[in-house]
Amino acid sequence: MATKKPPTLIFESEIDFDVLAISATEADYKLCLTLGEQFDLSFSLADAIEKKVNDAMVEFPVFSFSCDVRVSEICLINNRSGGNFLIKELRQADYFIRLKGDWALHQKEAMMQFLKQHENVQAFIQTDLQT
């Protein structure tokens, strides 16, 4: 008699957000104020991202806007802290903007157009989240 194997569930992680990498001369809080004025967002300081670097914990500041009505979240994340990088492969980026939720993702094109014209933003790229 053949034995039956139990069914196996396979979960694939779904990426439901986009990330823009930004090179800018403007301080994080000023960039948040500028984006807030342009897109009617009120960023607030969120919990920092902690990363262990050379046996020491390094904090990377995060500013966040979250809206339950729009079911969206936009975060500005620092890539640099005390000479360390959150993501070493993207050293040229000073900040990351994470866009999560339908409304935020619909704002992506307008935000990229705004960043392209902003005087304190040298460059930005849309990152490939698969890599």
Secondary structure, 3 states (H helix, E strand, C coil): CCCCCCCCCCCCCCCCEEEEEEEECCCHHHHHHHHHHHHCCCCEEEEEEEEEECCEEEEEEEEEEEECCCCEEEEEEECEECCEECCHHHCCCCEEEEEECHHHHHCHHHHHHHHHHCCCEEEEEECCCCC
